[in-house]
Each structure stands twice: as C-alpha cells, then as structure tokens.
C-alpha cells in the first residue's frame, strides 16, 4: 500500500501537466546521446514546452477516463511526453524539426487540440504555422483591401479636388 501512495503524486503531476494542454506528443527517445537529449530539452524549454520522461504505467493512470485516453495506445517502450499549453502546433513543430536532425528520436503520436493524431498526423501538424504567424497573415489579408480602398478614395478626392478648384474660382466672378 505504501508504494501506491508514493506513486500518486507522480500520477497527479502528469494529470496537471495534461490539464488544459493544447497538445501532447509522445516520443521514443532511445538512442539519443546525453548531449542530444540536453539539446532537445533546451529547445523545448525555450519554446515553452514541458518535456519529461515518465513510466508508461503512470501515464496510463493519469489519462484513464480523460479526453487524453487515446494516448494509451502509444505507450509501448520508452516514452517521453512533450506538452504545450499555449500553442497547439509548437510541440509537434519543435519535435519534428529536431527529429529531422536526429533520426534516433521517434515520434509516436499525440493529441492536438483534443484530437488523437498518429505520427504522420503529428508531422502534418508541424507544418502548420504558429498562431501568431496565422494571425499576422489574417490581419495582413484584412488590411490589404482596406488600404487599397483608402488609396482609391484618396485618388478620387485628389482628382475631384483638381477639377473643383477652377470651378470655385469661376463661380465668384459670375456672381
């Protein structure tokens, strides 16, 4: 019974890490050197992604009965969990970029915005730009027609202004 009590805080930690997560990706980190693993952890930390190696049993207990339960099918062999609470594509993007340079890192799959994704889907999600970039593009596409419309109005006003000036001068002379 004492062993179960010792493990409850770890299960609670995993549950709290997954609570409110935009994405959670599970990877197999076997074969990475200590230097590569350190580089991966620093890269993920800089991107605001929580990354930790947990026992599969603990992850299973933490996801049991939650929306993240589909992750259970990925829990074979060594597993590390990368969780992003802010950007749904960040964990996928950073892990896929790292795996391109370090073939030993195997992406198993994950959950993105509440949907289960296999390894191929995670790679597709990695190609989606970040939320900030997408918002910038949206703003640019909204702003462009407005700016063009404003330019046209200005040109019309300038054209009308050029034609109106002589008429105003001529009107007082007739009166």
N, C-alpha and C positions, 0 to 999 in steps of 0.2 A: 504494500500500500504506500510506503514511503517513496518508492520510485515514481509512482504516478503523480504524487504531489510535487516532486521535483520537476516533472515534465510539463505540468500545467502552465507555468509562466512562459515557457518557450512556445507552446501552442497559442497562448493568449497574445504573445508578441507577433506571431505570424498573422493571427486574425486582425490585429490592429494595423499591421503593415498593409494588409489587403483591403481593409475597410476604406472605402472611398477612393480606391485606386482607379485611375483612368485605364491603365494597362498593367498586366503582369506577364512576364515572359520567363519561361523555364529553359535553362540551357544545361548542357553537359560540358563541364569544364575540364574533363580528364585530358591529360597530356599537355596542359599549359604549364610553362615554367613559372617559377616564382616571380620572375621579372615581368613576364607577360600577364600573370594574374594581377600583379600590383598595378601595371599599366591599365588593365581593364577596369579595376576598381576605381582608379583615379579618374579615368574618362567618364565612367558612370556617375561618380560623385559630383564631378564638375557640371554634368548635365542635369543634376537634381534627381537622380535615380537611386533608389535604395537597392543594394545588392548584397545578398548574403546566402551562404550555403546552409541548408537545413536538411535534416534527415527526412526522407520521404514519408515516413510514418507520421511525423509531426505535422507536415504539410497536409496530409490526408485528414488528420483530426481537425485541423484548422478550417479546411474547406468543406468538410462534411455538412451537408444541409444548407450551403450558401450558394449564391449565384456563381461562385468560382469552382464549384464541384467538378465541372468538366476537366479541370486541370489534373485531376486524379489519374487520367489515362496516360499522362506524360511522365508519371513518376516511376520510371524504371532506371536503375543505375544511378550514378551520382547526379544530383540536381542542385542547381543554384537558382535562386529566384531574384529577378530584377523587376522592381515595381516603380511606376511613375504615377504620381498623384496629380500632376499638373497638365501634362501633355500626353495624349493617348498614343502618339507616334514616337515619342522620344526614346523609350526603352528599345523598341524594335529597331529604330534607325541606328542608335549607337551600337547595339549588339551586332547587327548585320554588317555595319562598317568595320567593326573590329574583327568579325569572322572572315571578312574578305582578306585581311592581312594575316590572320592566324587561323589556319584551317582546322586546328585541333578543337576550336570552340564550336560545338554543335548546338544549333538552335532546335529545341524540341517542339515548341509551340507556346501558346499562351491565351490570355483573354485580353481583348481590346474593346474598350467601351461596352463591356457586358456581353460580348460575343466571343465564342470559342474560335481560335484560329490555329490551324496546323502550321508546321514550319514554313511551308510555301506561302501561306497567307501572311505570316509574320514578315516574310521578305517583301511581299507586296505592300504591306502597311509601311514598311521602312522607306518606300519611295514617295510616300505622301509628305508634302512639306509640313513644317510645323504650323501651329495655329497662328502665330504671329505673321508668318510669311503669307498664309492664306488670307488673313485679314487685310494685310497690306495690298495684296493683289485685288481683293474685293473693293477696297477703298479707291485704288487707282482706277479700276474699271468704272466705278460710280462717278469719280471725279472727272474723268476724261470727257464724257459727253457734256457735263455741266460747263467745263472750261471751254469746250468748243462752242457751245451755245452762247456763252458770255462774249466770246470773240466775235461771233456773228452779230450779236446785238450791238457791240461797240462799233463794228464796221458800218452797220446800218445807221447808227446815230451819227457817226462822223460824216457819212455820205449825205444824210439829211441836213446836217449842220452846215455843210459846204453849200448846198443848194439853197438853204433858207436865208443865209446872210445877205445875199444881194436883194432878195425879195423884201426883207425888212428895211433895207436902205431905200428901196424904191417906194415903198408904201408911204413914208412920211412926205416925200416930195410931191406925190399926187394929192395929198390932202390939203 
